[in-house]
Amino acid sequence: AQSVTQLGSHVSVSEGALVLLRCNYSSSVPPYLFWYVQYPNQGLQLLLKYTTGATLVKGINGFEAEFKKSETSFHLTKPSAHMSDAAEYFCAVSGIGDMRFGAGTRLTVKP
Amino acid sequence: DAMVIQNPRYQVTQFGKPVTLSCSQTLNHNVMYWYQQKSSQAPKLLFHYYDKDFNNEADTPDNFQSRRPNTSFCFLDIRSPGLGDAAMYLCATSRPGPGLAGLPHTDTQYFGPGTRLTVL
């Protein structure tokens, strides 16, 4: 069975500041890990994913995440926040047969 | 562009009046999913199809049914909507991943824009 925990349901940053959204996972098999973004009244869009290989994964819109097996973490970062980054972010883990989503983190970007 | 399309984007129905939501895909993916998402919550999987094989989540109410007449289309039927069924309904598709121990490893899911259901 797989699960993810997102630490912090709301994160607020200033424009230009570092974005850090935290995700810890639990999985009984080597996991695939994902970050999705959701804008209001839209579906989820893939930001990036980790399957195997390089543990630092780069995604769209300047986001990246690092898979740390020893810490069971897959935190999402972006060096400089933009107003357009304001959205809901979901971490997800998949193993055999299904995908489990975290509860989501709402990112607010202040001017 | 290959994509996942959901119709309608907004659906209003009355308490107890059956409603059908539709999803189509041009990605030719084997797997299609229906999720229910309530405000400020994670998507909750209702069921999924692996080709024609239907897989129901254990806690999906009997009020929810699904049909997949072909690879491209999938429908969600809500037989008697209650006020608690008001939500965003998301359709997603994926290919099976490379697999672990001979079993499919769920890979990237591609989502449609969703249908927001209002129950009056």
Interface residues (C-beta under 8 A of the other chain):
Chain A: S9 V29 P30 Y32 F34 Y36 N41 Q42 G43 L44 Q45 L46 K49 T51 E88 F90 S94 G95 I96 G97 D98 M99 F101 G102 A103 G104 R106
Chain B: V4 Q6 S40 Q41 A42 P43 L45 H48 M88 L90 A92 G97 L100 A101 L103 P104 H105 T106 D107 T108 Q109 Y110 F111 G112 P113 G114 R116
